[in-house]
Amino acid sequence: MKWDSIVAGLVVAGINGALALAAIRWGWSKGMQVFMIAFFGGMIARLIAVAVLSVLVLKWAEFHPASYVTALVAAYLLFLVFEIFYVLKLQGRSKR
């Protein structure tokens, strides 16, 4: 286990999570149709960006692949749970 590889995976997942939060916040105020397009379209774009960035990071940097991928997947899933709870929180506010 290499700590620099873990940090790199967490950074990539963190950037992805920040972009997801920005898409949710932007799309939520625009209406449900725009939100769905921004959220799901952004999800596809972010997933492709994470894949491309991961290939580049693993190809050109001296990171331990297993540590990087484990940290990336764990943080990605954790941020995905946060996204779901954030949307549910926003939905609860809008119903009041």
Secondary structure, DSSP 8 states (H G I E B T S, - for coil): --HHHHHHHHHHHHHHHHHHHHHHHHHHTT-HHHHHHHHHHHHHHHHHHHHHHHHHHHHHS---HHHHHHHHHHHHHHHHHHHHHHHHHHHHHHH-
